[in-house]
């Protein structure tokens, strides 16, 4: 089975989503809230294995940056809407989008989170 090539920024976003889900499922309150909504909680071991596989597929530079930010912030990634970082609500310079299309990781100058244009 071959892996699907995912752009690095999207791979990091998927990793962030998995980490948020695992945090929610690790707490009894989170699991019970999901059950009240009628959602089944998947096996944590399977999710952790998928997270590890995804982490191994990422560029080590991006993974290191993500892990460092994730230890600092619950959400290591911030969406950008109308040139505003949703992590710190700081306005980004017009050149920020151009840097995001290169090899350099797009980082908010205000809070340091990885930026994701949606």
C-alpha positions in Angstrom: 0.0 0.0 0.0 1.5 3.3 -1.1 1.2 6.5 1.0 -0.5 9.5 -0.4 1.8 12.5 -0.9 0.5 15.3 1.3 2.0 18.8 1.3 4.0 19.2 4.4 1.9 22.1 5.8 -1.2 19.9 5.4 0.5 17.0 7.0 1.4 19.1 10.0 -2.2 20.3 10.1 -3.4 16.7 10.2 -0.9 15.9 12.9 -2.3 18.8 14.9 -5.8 17.6 14.4 -4.9 14.1 15.6 -3.1 15.5 18.7 -6.2 17.6 19.6 -8.4 14.5 19.2 -6.1 12.4 21.4 -6.2 15.1 24.1 -10.0 15.1 24.0 -10.2 11.3 24.2 -7.6 11.0 26.9 -9.9 12.7 29.4 -13.0 11.0 30.8 -15.0 14.2 30.4 -14.1 14.4 26.8 -15.1 10.8 26.1 -18.4 11.2 28.0 -19.2 14.4 26.1 -18.7 12.6 22.8 -20.9 9.7 23.9 -23.7 12.1 24.9 -23.5 13.5 21.4 -23.9 10.0 20.0 -20.3 9.7 18.7 -18.4 6.6 19.3 -14.8 7.0 20.6 -12.3 5.2 18.4 -9.5 3.0 19.8 -6.8 5.2 21.3 -4.1 2.8 20.3 -5.1 2.9 16.7 -5.1 6.7 16.7 -1.7 6.9 18.4 -0.3 4.4 15.8 -1.7 6.5 13.0 -0.3 9.7 14.6 3.2 8.1 14.8 3.1 6.9 11.2 2.1 10.4 10.1 4.8 12.0 12.2 7.4 9.7 10.6 6.3 10.7 7.1 6.9 14.4 7.7 10.1 16.4 6.9 12.1 16.3 10.2 12.5 20.1 10.2 8.7 20.6 10.1 8.1 17.8 12.7 10.7 19.4 15.1 9.1 22.8 14.7 5.6 21.4 15.2 6.6 19.4 18.3 8.3 22.5 19.8 5.3 24.6 19.2 2.9 21.9 20.4 4.7 21.8 23.8 4.1 25.6 24.1 0.6 26.0 22.7 -2.4 23.6 22.7 -2.9 24.6 19.1 0.5 24.8 17.3 -1.1 25.8 14.0 -3.2 29.0 13.3 -5.4 29.6 10.3 -5.0 32.9 8.5 -8.1 34.8 7.6 -8.0 38.1 5.8 -4.3 38.5 6.6 -4.9 37.9 10.4 -3.4 35.1 12.4 -6.2 33.4 14.3 -3.7 32.4 17.0 -2.8 35.9 18.2 -5.1 38.0 16.0 -2.1 39.9 14.7 -2.2 41.4 11.2 0.4 39.7 9.0 2.5 41.6 6.5 1.6 41.2 2.8 4.8 39.3 2.2 3.8 36.5 4.6 1.8 34.6 2.0 4.7 34.6 -0.4 7.0 33.0 2.2 4.4 30.3 2.8 4.7 29.1 -0.8 8.5 28.5 -0.5 10.4 25.9 1.5 10.5 28.1 4.6 7.9 27.3 7.2 5.3 30.1 7.4 5.5 31.3 11.0 3.5 34.1 12.6 5.8 36.9 13.7 3.5 37.7 16.6 3.0 34.3 18.3 5.3 31.9 16.5 2.6 29.4 15.4 2.7 27.7 12.0 0.4 29.5 9.7 -2.1 27.8 7.4 -3.9 29.7 4.7 -7.4 28.3 4.3 
